[in-house]
Amino acid sequence: MPSEVKYANDVILLVKELLKENTGYYQDLDELVPGDKYQGLDHDKLVAKLNALVMLEFGLNRQEILKIMDSFKSAKHAKEVEDMTQLIIDEIQEVGE
């Protein structure tokens, strides 16, 4: 599968770090999945990077991403969604797509 998905190795390392956030669980992942490329990043940055890579894998353009993220907005969470959307867009630009 990693050869079929352009960003598979990065997705694996990002998911590993997100799983390790569950205190008391998955602590053996460093031994099972080598690599520390994303170690130490905060939760929102990990999620934004993961979302960006998945969106790139599906070939979504900026407008499609904005429309998808807009669907998560609510009166209570508008600011959080806008912040995450900006993080995702920044990550996509960093990847160079």
C-alpha positions in Angstrom: 0.0 0.0 0.0 2.7 2.6 0.8 3.8 2.5 -2.9 0.2 3.3 -4.0 -0.3 6.3 -1.7 2.2 9.1 -2.4 2.3 10.3 1.3 1.8 6.9 3.0 5.0 7.0 5.1 4.1 10.5 6.3 0.5 9.5 7.1 1.8 6.5 9.1 4.2 8.7 11.2 1.5 11.4 11.8 -1.1 8.8 12.9 1.6 7.2 15.2 2.1 10.5 16.9 -1.6 11.1 17.3 -2.1 7.7 18.8 0.7 8.3 21.2 -1.3 11.2 22.6 -3.5 8.6 24.3 -1.6 8.4 27.6 -1.1 4.9 28.7 -1.8 3.4 25.3 0.3 2.8 22.2 3.6 3.5 24.0 5.3 0.8 22.0 4.7 2.5 18.7 8.2 4.0 18.6 9.6 0.5 18.6 7.1 -0.8 16.1 7.1 2.2 13.7 10.5 3.7 13.3 10.8 7.4 12.6 10.4 10.6 14.6 9.8 13.2 11.8 6.7 14.6 13.5 7.6 13.9 17.2 7.0 16.9 19.4 4.4 18.7 17.2 1.2 19.9 18.9 -2.1 18.2 18.3 -3.5 20.8 15.9 -0.4 20.8 13.7 -0.4 17.0 13.5 -4.1 17.0 12.5 -3.6 19.8 10.0 -0.6 17.9 8.4 -2.6 14.7 8.2 -5.7 16.4 6.7 -3.5 18.2 4.2 -1.9 15.0 3.0 -5.2 13.2 2.7 -6.7 16.1 0.8 -3.7 16.2 -1.5 -3.9 12.4 -2.1 -7.5 12.9 -3.2 -6.5 15.7 -5.5 -8.6 18.4 -3.9 -8.1 22.0 -4.9 -8.2 25.0 -2.6 -11.9 25.7 -3.4 -12.9 22.2 -2.6 -10.9 22.2 0.6 -12.5 25.5 1.7 -16.0 24.1 0.9 -15.4 20.9 2.8 -14.0 22.8 5.8 -16.9 25.2 5.7 -19.3 22.3 6.2 -17.8 21.9 9.7 -18.5 25.4 10.8 -21.1 26.1 13.5 -21.8 29.1 15.6 -19.9 27.5 18.5 -16.9 26.2 16.4 -16.5 28.8 13.6 -13.2 30.2 14.9 -11.7 26.7 15.4 -12.7 25.6 11.9 -11.3 28.7 10.4 -8.0 28.2 12.3 -7.7 24.6 11.2 -8.6 25.5 7.6 -5.7 28.0 7.6 -3.3 25.4 9.1 -4.3 22.9 6.4 -3.9 25.4 3.6 -0.4 26.4 5.0 0.6 22.7 5.2 -0.5 22.2 1.6 1.6 25.1 0.5 4.5 23.8 2.5 4.3 20.5 0.6 4.4 22.5 -2.6 1.3 21.3 -4.2 
